[in-house]
Amino acid sequence: MRNHSIRIFVVAVAAFAAVACNNDINRSASPVELVATNTQILNRIDVFDTTNCNQNIGTISMQAIEKNPDAGSTNTTFNQVRVTRYQVSYVRTDGGKQVPASFVRSIDTLLTPGGAAQGLSSFIVLEPEALLQAPFVALNPINGGRDPDTGQTVVKMDVVVTLFGETLAGTNVSANTRFPLDFCYNCGGCS
């Protein structure tokens, strides 16, 4: 009976520690929040002809917002956010499993809390070699013309762009936004 009580105690302590750590991870120490939204121009990418598609799917709007603007701080210099990079990753929305490899690109933008939003309009959502790999290569008619995961001629996924930066005081901030896109082969160009 004593061993059973000790096991229950150990499990309870471990569960409490996991919840406590998880709450600390979800809480950001930064006095500002990085917010990212987007305006999407393209909804379909034709992988047969990606001319002017890859960098023109839309615009990302970035803004730094003070979490507690009534705190009375008059010097917001250290609350400015320098956005230094973005990561592109993918999430299938059609039930498929195969996605391109994620990648990171450098940028350099300085945002002032309460200031105007700044736009990021020239960014890459697919590296060129990704079109020669799964799941896109299967859409080519010589390779069957269908996604092997879903059996469909269109691959549906969200392109997730995550922005990373830090305040000038050194606290990390991040934000992400999603672009839902359909990928097809020789389907009339990008639109």
N, C-alpha and C positions, 0 to 999 in steps of 0.2 A: 504494500500500500504506500509506503514511504517513497519508493522509486516512482510510482505513478504520480504522486504529488509533486515531486521534483521535476518530472517531465512537463507537467502542466505549468509549473512556475516558469521553466525555461522557455516554453512556447509563448507564454503570455509576455515575458520580458522581450523576447525577440519580436513579437508582433508590435508591441509598444514602441520599440526602437525603430522599426521599419516605418511606422506611421510618423513618428517624430522626425526622422531624417527626411522623409518624403515631403513633409510640410516645409522644412527648411530649404529644400531644393526648389520648390515651387515659389518661394518668396524671394523676390529680387531685392538686393540691397541698394540698387540704384534709385536716386531720387527722381529720375526721369524714365519715361517709357518710350521705346522706339515703336512707332506705328507704321505699318506698310499696307497700302491699299493699291488696287490696280484698275486701270482702264484697258479693257481688252479690245483689240482690233481684229485679230484673226481667231477663228474657232476651228479651222481645218488646215492641216498641213499635208500637202501632196508630196510624199517622199520621192516621187519620180522627178519632180522639178521643184526644188526648194529655193530657187532664185528669189531673193528679197523676202523670204519667209522667216528665216531663222532669227533675224534680229528685229523684226518689226511686228511682233505679236501684240504689243501694247506698251503701256507706260506704267512704271511703278512709282507711286507717290510715297515719299518718306517724310516723316515728321517726328520731332522730339516733343513730348508733352510732359510737363511737370506733374508728378503724382500728387503733390500737395502744394498747389500754388498759393495757398493762404498761410504758408509757414513763415512768411515775413522775410525771406532771404532777398536781399537787394542785389547781391552779386551772383549772377547766374553763369559767369564765365566757366566755372568748373563743371557746370551741368550741360555744357555743349557736348554734342555727340559726334564723334568722328566715325563714320561708317567706312570700314576698310575692305570688306569683301562680301561676296554673295556666293551662296551654294545653290546649285540646281539639283533637285532630286525628283523622283517620279513615283506616282501612286496610280496603279491601274484602277479604273472605275468600272471596267466591263467584266470583272471576274478573272481576268488573265493574271499570270504571275510574272512573266518576263518583263523587265524594264531595263532601259539603258543605265550605264554606270553614272553615278552622280559625279559632279565636278565642282571646283571652286575657282572663282576669278576675283582678282583684286580690283577695288575701286577706291576712291578717296573723296568723301563728301563730308562737310562740316555742317551740322544742323544746330540751330539755336532753339532752345525750348520756348514755345509760344510764337516762334517765327513762322514764316511761310513754309509750306511744304515744298520739297525739292523733288524733281522728277528724274527718274532713271529710264531713259527711253532706248538706249542702245545697249542691249545685253543679249547674251547668247543663251538659248534654251536647249540646244542640241549641239553636241560636238559633231563635226562632219563624219567622223568614222562611225558614229552611232548608227547612221543610216545603213551601214553595211553589216550590222549585227542584229541579233534578235532584240525585239520582235519584228523590227521593220523589214529585214531581209526576206522574211517569209511572205510578205505582202506582194512581192514581185511575182508575176505569173509564172516565170520559169522555176520558181521555188514553191509553187502550189497556189499562190495568190490568197492564202488565208492564214490568219494567226493560229498557230498550233494549239494554243491554250483555249481559245474560244470557238474556233472554226469560222470566225467572221472575217470579212474583207476589210474591216475598219478596226483599228486599235484605239480604244478610248482610255485616256489617262489625264490626271492632273499633273501639271508641271508646277512643282513647289519651289519658289524662290525664297530662300532664307537670307536675310541681311544680318551681318554681324558688325558690331562696333563697340566702342567704349566711350564713357564720358571722359572729359579732360582730367577728371579726378581719378580715373582708372577703374571704374566699375563697368563690367561687361553688360551689354544690352544686345538684344536680338529681336527680330520680328520676321514673320513670313507672310506670304500671299500666294494664292493658287490661281493658275490659269488652266481651266478645263479645255483640253484639245482632243480632236479626232485626227488620227493619222491614217492616210489611205494611199493607194498607189495608182497614179495616172487617173485621178478623179476630178480633173478640171482645174487644177492649180490650187493655190492657197486662197482661202477666203475667210 
